[in-house]
């Protein structure tokens, strides 16, 4: 089953001013990957540390600190499946995000919000045999950005999903259910299809909350077909 390409945003979207300079002016060339790109590297469990999926603790632990990240604690979990609902096992998922104040740990982040000394904002894990994954992190904050003067990005987590090699990579953004900034975001609006944006939105999963500890959100990913999750890098999926 083919994906509806009508939900894929145009490369040139003047409302998102960065696309004006980044969008291509000539026809794209499709270069087929060779055996090297398709066969290596193979991701394995030995590359994943015990705290890699735990953004509450992994940065502090790696830097000899004793504390935990500040902010509302959340779990983001879900499954990765193909268009027929079959699980995609052993896929490498990487995430990166702003802290609870909406600040990235990046030298070019000019937002006046404070950095959290205990929070790095990066994590990774492998899907299990049933295609399931889970991250323990903090709710990222919204932040301003210089688009048409000053606009605000909704809270979001960047997510990258690899197959067995670097050439097999999909990238998306995970929004959170109920965020009023989603329909106002020029980047989200480039998608053009509210149903596709909804498939990029993690849903509150109160059945899996951690009492007096964390809220839980569920974000499932479908790699192909009519219900495919929108990925920035490949509109046709993996």
Backbone bond lengths (Angstrom), bond angles and torsions (degrees), N, CA, C in turn:
res aa  C-N    CA-C-N  psi(-1)  N-CA   C-N-CA  omega(-1)  CA-C   N-CA-C  phi
1 X - - - 1.454 - - 1.529 109.63 -
2 X 1.314 116.37 131.03 1.455 120.21 -178.09 1.527 110.97 -85.21
3 X 1.305 115.10 152.56 1.460 121.10 176.04 1.518 110.04 -81.33
4 X 1.327 116.84 147.46 1.452 121.91 175.60 1.522 109.03 -74.50
5 X 1.317 117.22 106.50 1.462 121.23 -177.88 1.531 112.19 -72.04
6 X 1.339 117.49 -11.08 1.449 119.84 179.36 1.513 113.42 -63.65
7 X 1.343 117.20 -19.97 1.458 120.13 179.38 1.524 112.36 -88.33
8 X 1.338 117.06 -5.29 1.465 120.03 179.07 1.517 108.90 -81.02
9 X 1.346 119.04 128.75 1.463 120.38 -174.66 1.519 111.96 -69.95
10 X 1.329 117.17 152.68 1.467 119.49 175.19 1.521 110.44 -69.53
11 X 1.321 115.93 150.62 1.473 119.39 178.84 1.526 110.86 -64.51
12 X 1.324 116.06 -34.38 1.463 121.09 179.68 1.526 108.57 -103.00
13 X 1.338 116.39 108.71 1.466 122.21 -178.78 1.527 107.28 -133.51
14 X 1.329 118.77 94.00 1.471 121.52 -172.46 1.523 114.43 -56.86
15 X 1.348 118.73 -26.79 1.454 120.41 176.98 1.508 112.71 -64.10
16 X 1.327 116.97 -24.83 1.469 123.92 175.48 1.519 105.35 -106.12
17 X 1.337 117.28 93.64 1.458 120.76 -162.72 1.521 113.70 -63.76
18 X 1.333 118.79 -25.83 1.468 120.29 179.01 1.522 111.22 -62.95
19 X 1.342 116.77 -30.16 1.466 119.65 -178.61 1.524 111.97 -68.12
20 X 1.326 118.31 -20.58 1.462 121.03 -178.86 1.521 110.41 -62.15
21 X 1.325 117.28 -41.24 1.460 121.10 178.98 1.520 112.55 -88.68
22 X 1.334 117.34 -28.82 1.467 120.05 -175.31 1.521 113.46 -84.17
23 X 1.317 118.32 -23.84 1.465 120.04 -174.16 1.527 110.82 -68.87
24 X 1.334 117.07 141.61 1.468 120.96 -177.60 1.526 111.42 -70.17
25 X 1.321 115.55 149.85 1.464 121.92 177.66 1.532 112.29 -104.84
26 X 1.310 116.94 -9.17 1.461 121.51 179.52 1.524 109.05 -123.78
27 X 1.322 115.41 164.47 1.464 120.51 179.64 1.529 110.19 -62.16
28 X 1.329 115.75 141.46 1.454 120.40 -179.43 1.525 110.70 -75.76
29 X 1.327 115.72 149.57 1.453 122.36 176.06 1.517 109.42 -105.45
30 X 1.314 116.91 135.22 1.463 121.90 177.97 1.523 108.63 -101.21
31 X 1.330 116.05 115.76 1.463 121.59 -179.64 1.514 108.40 -112.00
32 X 1.306 116.41 117.12 1.452 120.79 -178.60 1.528 110.87 -68.52
33 X 1.343 118.00 132.46 1.464 119.64 177.09 1.524 111.04 -68.58
34 X 1.329 115.10 148.59 1.455 120.39 178.87 1.510 111.96 -92.17
35 X 1.331 117.26 -177.35 1.475 121.17 -178.50 1.519 113.42 -58.12
36 X 1.332 117.96 -35.47 1.459 120.31 -178.52 1.527 110.65 -64.39
37 X 1.350 116.88 -45.83 1.460 120.18 -178.96 1.526 112.12 -66.79
38 X 1.312 117.77 -32.62 1.453 121.68 -175.17 1.520 114.17 -87.32
39 X 1.330 117.45 -15.32 1.463 118.86 -173.30 1.522 114.50 -112.78
40 X 1.329 118.62 -13.92 1.460 120.56 -177.22 1.525 109.67 -140.54
41 X 1.355 116.91 150.56 1.458 127.24 -7.84 1.528 111.52 -80.30
42 X 1.306 116.30 163.03 1.461 121.98 172.97 1.519 107.37 -101.47
43 X 1.328 117.72 121.11 1.454 121.72 -176.70 1.520 109.75 -78.91
44 X 1.309 116.85 136.48 1.456 121.58 -179.33 1.510 111.86 -132.90
45 X 1.326 116.07 169.40 1.458 120.49 -177.08 1.517 112.44 -67.36
46 X 1.334 117.78 -22.42 1.466 119.28 -178.04 1.531 111.17 -68.79
47 X 1.335 118.46 -16.38 1.460 121.15 -179.22 1.528 112.22 -87.95
48 X 1.324 118.14 -5.28 1.462 122.22 -175.80 1.526 109.50 -107.08
49 X 1.333 116.35 122.96 1.452 120.87 178.13 1.516 112.07 -82.24
50 X 1.334 118.72 162.15 1.466 122.03 -175.83 1.526 113.79 -65.63
51 X 1.340 118.15 -21.28 1.464 120.51 179.29 1.528 112.94 -110.25
52 X 1.317 117.44 7.44 1.459 119.39 -175.86 1.530 112.07 -61.02
53 X 1.331 117.03 -31.92 1.465 120.49 -178.82 1.526 112.56 -85.24
54 X 1.336 117.43 -4.98 1.459 122.79 -173.59 1.529 109.75 -110.00
55 X 1.347 116.37 92.37 1.451 120.26 -177.83 1.523 112.27 -75.39
56 X 1.336 116.70 -12.15 1.465 120.61 175.12 1.533 110.21 -65.97
57 X 1.341 116.44 -33.74 1.456 120.42 -170.61 1.523 114.65 -121.82
58 X 1.342 119.27 -21.48 1.469 118.71 -166.16 1.532 113.58 -65.01
59 X 1.335 118.26 -38.86 1.475 119.34 -178.55 1.520 110.88 -68.96
60 X 1.337 116.32 -44.81 1.464 119.50 -179.94 1.519 110.87 -61.79
61 X 1.343 116.83 -45.03 1.464 120.33 -178.38 1.524 111.49 -63.42
62 X 1.343 116.66 -39.59 1.464 120.11 -178.74 1.518 112.30 -69.33
63 X 1.339 117.50 -20.54 1.460 121.05 -177.92 1.521 112.98 -110.99
64 X 1.332 116.78 18.31 1.453 121.34 175.00 1.518 114.69 70.49
65 X 1.337 117.68 22.86 1.456 121.90 178.69 1.525 110.08 -96.48
66 X 1.316 117.35 157.41 1.458 121.18 -174.09 1.532 113.80 -101.80
67 X 1.333 118.45 -14.91 1.457 120.74 -172.78 1.515 113.87 -88.87
68 X 1.340 114.78 -170.52 1.449 122.81 177.40 1.522 108.54 -128.61
69 X 1.320 116.17 161.36 1.452 121.32 -179.03 1.528 110.54 -63.68
70 X 1.336 115.24 149.06 1.457 121.57 -179.14 1.526 110.62 -94.90
71 X 1.333 116.01 147.74 1.454 120.88 176.08 1.513 111.90 126.24
72 X 1.331 116.80 173.26 1.469 120.61 178.33 1.523 110.79 -62.21
73 X 1.310 116.41 123.82 1.464 121.64 -176.92 1.529 109.35 -82.94
74 X 1.335 115.95 133.71 1.457 120.46 178.96 1.523 109.77 -137.22
75 X 1.317 115.62 158.29 1.457 123.63 167.94 1.529 107.26 -114.85
76 X 1.317 116.84 132.87 1.459 122.71 172.64 1.523 107.24 -114.33
77 X 1.318 116.47 121.43 1.467 119.62 -177.39 1.521 109.21 -139.60
78 X 1.325 116.21 169.62 1.452 120.66 177.96 1.506 111.69 168.32
79 X 1.344 114.68 -165.96 1.467 121.63 178.93 1.516 109.60 -127.85
80 X 1.319 115.56 151.76 1.454 122.85 171.59 1.526 106.97 -111.50
81 X 1.336 116.17 120.73 1.472 121.03 -176.66 1.520 109.56 -134.13
82 X 1.357 115.40 164.13 1.459 119.88 174.15 1.530 109.15 -90.61
83 X 1.328 116.31 -172.91 1.461 119.59 -174.69 1.525 112.95 -66.87
84 X 1.324 117.71 -16.34 1.458 121.76 178.66 1.521 113.00 -99.97
85 X 1.337 116.52 8.54 1.457 120.55 178.99 1.511 114.70 81.84
86 X 1.342 118.04 7.26 1.462 120.80 178.78 1.522 110.01 -79.38
87 X 1.325 117.74 138.11 1.468 120.02 -177.11 1.520 112.49 -66.38
88 X 1.334 115.55 150.27 1.461 122.33 174.36 1.523 106.62 -109.12
89 X 1.342 117.91 99.32 1.468 120.17 -175.59 1.518 112.73 -84.63
90 X 1.338 115.81 157.70 1.459 124.12 170.68 1.529 113.00 59.84
91 X 1.323 116.99 30.70 1.461 121.18 174.27 1.527 109.83 -87.61
92 X 1.310 116.94 136.41 1.456 121.18 179.67 1.528 109.52 -84.18
93 X 1.322 117.15 123.01 1.464 123.38 176.66 1.525 108.30 -112.82
94 X 1.313 116.09 128.29 1.465 121.71 174.05 1.522 108.61 -119.61
95 X 1.345 116.92 141.37 1.453 120.11 175.90 1.528 109.66 -128.99
96 X 1.327 115.93 153.49 1.468 121.20 171.86 1.525 106.92 -146.69
97 X 1.341 115.89 149.11 1.453 119.87 -171.33 1.527 111.39 -160.99
98 X 1.347 114.93 165.94 1.461 121.51 171.34 1.527 109.25 -77.92
99 X 1.326 116.15 164.97 1.461 119.73 177.36 1.532 110.42 -81.42
100 X 1.328 116.88 -172.18 1.460 121.01 -175.36 1.520 112.56 -63.89
101 X 1.340 117.68 -22.00 1.462 121.83 178.60 1.526 112.45 -91.66
102 X 1.342 117.56 -0.34 1.454 120.68 -178.21 1.519 114.03 85.19
103 X 1.331 117.05 22.25 1.475 122.44 -176.72 1.527 109.90 -110.82
104 X 1.342 116.69 129.03 1.457 121.66 173.99 1.525 110.16 -87.66
105 X 1.322 115.88 147.94 1.465 119.85 171.98 1.527 107.95 -82.50
106 X 1.321 115.11 77.12 1.464 121.47 -177.15 1.517 108.45 -146.16
107 X 1.315 116.13 138.74 1.458 121.46 -173.71 1.524 112.02 -62.21
108 X 1.337 118.26 -25.08 1.458 120.81 -177.92 1.528 113.31 -97.35
109 X 1.312 117.87 6.08 1.464 119.67 176.38 1.530 108.71 -79.10
110 X 1.333 116.52 110.43 1.457 120.50 -175.55 1.514 114.91 -97.66
111 X 1.344 117.62 7.33 1.459 120.44 178.97 1.525 109.88 -65.48
112 X 1.340 117.01 140.80 1.459 121.05 -173.87 1.532 113.13 -76.58
113 X 1.299 118.58 -5.01 1.467 121.12 179.02 1.531 110.23 -63.10
114 X 1.343 117.75 154.17 1.466 120.30 -176.10 1.522 112.95 -79.41
115 X 1.315 115.89 152.23 1.454 121.81 169.23 1.529 109.56 -79.49
116 X 1.307 116.29 147.78 1.461 121.88 172.27 1.525 107.29 -96.06
117 X 1.328 118.87 115.45 1.467 120.07 -176.72 1.519 113.56 -64.06
118 X 1.332 117.44 -14.70 1.461 120.73 -178.62 1.535 112.94 -98.51
119 X 1.338 117.42 1.34 1.464 119.39 -170.43 1.519 111.02 -125.18
120 X 1.341 116.52 124.14 1.451 121.77 177.94 1.508 113.94 -94.86
121 X 1.330 116.55 -31.85 1.457 120.96 176.55 1.506 115.74 88.33
122 X 1.346 119.05 15.82 1.464 121.80 -179.53 1.531 110.12 -132.81
123 X 1.324 116.48 146.50 1.458 120.91 175.99 1.515 110.63 -159.91
124 X 1.333 115.97 168.93 1.461 120.94 179.08 1.513 110.12 -157.68
125 X 1.332 115.01 157.56 1.463 120.91 175.60 1.520 108.35 -160.58
126 X 1.334 115.86 169.11 1.461 122.03 173.44 1.521 109.34 -108.30
127 X 1.336 117.06 141.56 1.461 119.20 172.34 1.527 109.13 -67.38
128 X 1.342 115.89 148.17 1.458 119.31 -179.75 1.526 110.48 -85.28
129 X 1.317 116.92 -170.51 1.464 121.24 -176.08 1.525 112.29 -62.75
130 X 1.329 117.88 -23.15 1.460 122.02 179.11 1.522 111.97 -98.65
131 X 1.352 116.92 10.62 1.454 120.95 178.92 1.513 114.62 78.46
132 X 1.332 117.88 12.82 1.466 121.11 -176.00 1.529 110.94 -89.95
133 X 1.342 114.73 151.18 1.458 121.55 176.38 1.523 108.60 -144.27
134 X 1.342 116.42 165.40 1.460 120.78 177.96 1.526 110.25 -158.57
135 X 1.343 115.62 136.78 1.458 122.18 173.14 1.524 109.18 -124.22
136 X 1.328 115.98 141.97 1.452 123.34 173.07 1.522 106.62 -108.69
137 X 1.334 117.66 118.17 1.458 119.83 -173.75 1.519 110.04 -150.66
138 X 1.330 117.11 -165.71 1.455 121.58 175.93 1.530 108.63 -115.32
139 X 1.321 116.04 154.50 1.456 121.00 178.03 1.528 108.63 -66.59
140 X 1.329 118.32 116.92 1.465 118.92 179.37 1.525 110.56 -69.77
141 X 1.317 115.94 149.24 1.455 120.53 178.07 1.516 111.88 -90.13
142 X 1.341 118.00 156.37 1.465 120.41 171.36 1.525 110.22 -70.25
143 X 1.326 116.52 163.16 1.457 118.60 179.97 1.530 110.36 -151.67
144 X 1.335 116.69 154.24 1.468 120.60 178.17 1.523 110.78 -81.75
145 X 1.319 115.60 154.41 1.465 120.77 175.26 1.532 108.42 -147.67
146 X 1.329 117.98 151.40 1.468 121.83 -170.80 1.516 113.31 -81.44
147 X 1.326 116.53 61.41 1.458 121.59 175.93 1.531 107.67 -106.54
148 X 1.336 117.17 119.56 1.466 121.03 -176.60 1.523 111.20 53.65
149 X 1.319 116.52 45.44 1.457 121.72 -178.10 1.511 110.30 99.98
150 X 1.328 116.56 -86.99 1.468 121.47 176.17 1.518 108.70 -153.35
151 X 1.329 115.91 118.60 1.456 121.63 174.46 1.523 107.50 -125.05
152 X 1.338 116.14 172.34 1.458 120.36 -175.71 1.518 110.63 -121.35
153 X 1.330 114.65 132.53 1.461 120.44 172.63 1.520 109.58 -83.56
154 X 1.331 117.77 137.46 1.462 119.10 172.80 1.519 110.63 -67.66
155 X 1.315 116.59 161.19 1.469 120.11 174.99 1.528 108.62 -57.00
156 X 1.324 116.66 133.94 1.462 119.00 -178.87 1.523 110.08 -158.35
157 X 1.312 114.67 160.02 1.459 123.45 173.57 1.525 107.87 -121.32
158 X 1.322 117.19 130.13 1.458 121.41 173.49 1.528 108.47 -80.17
159 X 1.316 116.77 136.69 1.466 120.87 -176.25 1.518 110.02 -134.79
160 X 1.323 115.13 133.47 1.454 122.19 178.87 1.526 108.61 -123.05
161 X 1.324 116.38 130.78 1.462 122.41 -179.48 1.522 109.15 -119.99
162 X 1.341 115.97 122.25 1.459 121.87 178.29 1.525 110.59 -102.88
163 X 1.351 115.18 150.03 1.448 120.92 166.79 1.522 108.39 -85.98
164 X 1.321 117.01 -130.20 1.465 119.72 -179.19 1.520 112.03 -92.06
165 X 1.346 117.23 -2.16 1.461 119.52 -177.10 1.515 109.47 -151.16
166 X 1.339 116.89 163.21 1.457 121.61 -178.07 1.523 112.24 -63.62
167 X 1.343 117.57 -26.71 1.462 120.13 178.52 1.523 111.67 -70.63
168 X 1.313 117.48 -15.43 1.459 122.12 -179.66 1.536 108.06 -105.61
169 X 1.320 115.63 78.18 1.450 120.70 -175.52 1.523 110.87 -132.02
170 X 1.318 115.92 133.37 1.454 123.14 175.00 1.525 108.54 -120.40
171 X 1.328 116.71 142.61 1.458 121.80 -178.42 1.525 109.33 -129.03
172 X 1.331 116.69 136.61 1.460 120.66 177.01 1.523 109.13 -145.90
173 X 1.334 115.97 178.29 1.454 122.71 173.22 1.522 108.02 -122.00
174 X 1.317 116.00 140.52 1.463 122.27 -178.92 1.527 108.17 -108.55
175 X 1.331 116.19 115.13 1.452 121.28 175.21 1.529 109.35 -94.61
176 X 1.339 116.67 177.51 1.462 120.81 -176.23 1.521 110.26 -122.73
177 X 1.313 114.45 134.97 1.455 122.26 -177.35 1.533 111.92 -51.76
178 X 1.332 115.75 133.31 1.456 120.97 174.84 1.512 115.33 87.67
179 X 1.322 119.51 1.01 1.465 121.70 -178.06 1.531 109.17 -74.37
180 X 1.336 119.03 117.44 1.462 120.58 -178.03 1.520 114.08 -69.52
181 X 1.340 118.31 -13.28 1.460 120.68 -179.88 1.531 113.02 -81.38
182 X 1.341 117.80 -14.34 1.474 119.72 -177.27 1.528 111.77 -59.03
183 X 1.353 119.69 -51.87 1.473 118.50 -178.62 1.522 113.85 -69.85
184 X 1.329 118.35 -10.19 1.458 121.75 179.06 1.521 112.78 -96.39
185 X 1.333 117.53 -5.79 1.460 121.53 -172.71 1.536 111.36 -83.22
186 X 1.332 118.81 121.56 1.463 120.48 179.24 1.524 113.33 -60.62
187 X 1.341 117.80 -31.71 1.465 119.74 179.48 1.523 110.33 -71.09
188 X 1.339 117.30 -47.67 1.463 120.06 177.68 1.526 110.62 -61.70
189 X 1.338 117.28 -35.58 1.457 120.61 -177.66 1.518 113.45 -71.08
190 X 1.342 118.41 -16.62 1.460 119.12 176.60 1.520 111.44 -67.15
191 X 1.326 117.29 -22.44 1.466 120.34 178.99 1.522 109.97 -64.04
192 X 1.323 117.41 -40.28 1.459 120.81 172.76 1.512 116.04 83.31
193 X 1.314 118.45 -19.16 1.460 122.50 -177.63 1.522 108.83 -115.04
194 X 1.351 119.17 111.49 1.466 120.71 -179.36 1.519 113.21 -58.25
195 X 1.322 117.73 -30.71 1.472 120.58 178.68 1.520 110.11 -67.30
196 X 1.330 117.27 -40.48 1.464 120.62 177.86 1.521 110.87 -66.16
197 X 1.339 117.03 -39.59 1.465 119.95 176.89 1.527 110.15 -63.38
198 X 1.324 116.97 -38.83 1.466 120.13 177.89 1.519 111.22 -62.51
199 X 1.334 117.32 -33.59 1.465 119.99 178.11 1.523 111.52 -72.77
200 X 1.331 117.63 -11.11 1.466 122.43 174.95 1.524 111.16 -96.95
201 X 1.326 118.13 7.20 1.456 122.82 -173.22 1.520 110.66 -110.55
202 X 1.335 116.92 120.83 1.463 121.67 177.62 1.525 109.39 -71.83
203 X 1.336 116.13 137.20 1.459 121.87 -177.39 1.526 110.49 -100.40
204 X 1.337 115.12 139.99 1.455 120.75 178.06 1.529 109.73 -61.81
205 X 1.330 116.62 130.50 1.470 122.89 -177.27 1.523 108.29 -120.47
206 X 1.333 115.67 80.11 1.459 120.02 -174.57 1.522 113.00 -66.33
207 X 1.335 117.07 -22.40 1.466 119.49 179.08 1.515 111.80 -65.89
208 X 1.355 116.93 -19.59 1.464 120.34 -179.03 1.525 112.25 -116.15
209 X 1.328 116.83 23.86 1.461 119.04 175.02 1.523 110.14 -64.32
210 X 1.320 116.02 156.73 1.456 121.16 172.02 1.513 108.28 -103.20
211 X 1.330 119.61 103.87 1.468 121.29 -174.61 1.529 112.17 -51.86
212 X 1.331 115.30 128.84 1.465 122.79 179.98 1.530 112.15 60.74
213 X 1.337 116.69 22.87 1.468 119.46 -178.85 1.522 112.13 -137.97
214 X 1.349 118.47 -59.41 1.461 118.61 -173.34 1.531 111.74 -154.45
215 X 1.331 115.13 153.13 1.456 122.40 165.24 1.525 108.79 -86.82
216 X 1.325 116.20 159.80 1.456 121.52 -179.07 1.525 109.77 -126.74
217 X 1.318 115.71 137.13 1.461 122.83 176.13 1.530 108.95 -121.73
218 X 1.333 115.63 143.53 1.465 120.55 178.64 1.526 109.67 -110.75
219 X 1.336 115.16 131.74 1.459 121.52 177.83 1.522 108.39 -136.90
220 X 1.329 116.41 102.62 1.454 122.03 176.78 1.520 109.48 -91.61
221 X 1.335 115.63 148.45 1.465 121.23 178.74 1.516 110.25 -121.79
222 X 1.335 115.83 129.90 1.460 123.07 176.15 1.523 107.33 -112.15
223 X 1.329 117.16 125.78 1.463 120.32 -169.33 1.517 114.86 -83.15
224 X 1.331 117.21 -23.32 1.463 119.24 -179.02 1.530 109.44 -148.03
225 X 1.339 115.01 175.38 1.449 120.06 173.08 1.520 113.55 88.45
226 X 1.332 115.20 -175.23 1.466 121.59 -174.50 1.516 112.42 -66.49
227 X 1.334 118.18 -26.36 1.461 121.17 -178.54 1.525 112.12 -101.14
228 X 1.325 116.87 19.97 1.465 119.82 -175.62 1.514 112.06 -62.36
229 X 1.335 116.01 139.26 1.453 122.27 170.98 1.525 108.97 -62.84
230 X 1.335 117.01 139.16 1.465 119.81 177.70 1.522 109.72 -72.50
231 X 1.347 115.65 126.34 1.463 122.19 176.47 1.521 108.86 -119.09
232 X 1.333 115.94 135.57 1.451 120.87 -177.63 1.527 113.04 -64.91
233 X 1.316 116.39 -33.62 1.460 120.93 -168.87 1.532 113.67 -87.02
234 X 1.349 117.77 -30.79 1.457 119.49 -176.70 1.525 109.13 -144.41
235 X 1.322 119.13 104.11 1.460 120.85 -178.86 1.519 113.14 -63.18
236 X 1.347 117.53 -23.80 1.465 119.91 -179.23 1.518 112.70 -87.37
237 X 1.340 118.73 -1.73 1.459 121.19 -178.65 1.513 111.12 85.54
238 X 1.340 113.81 -170.08 1.469 119.48 -175.49 1.515 111.20 -86.03
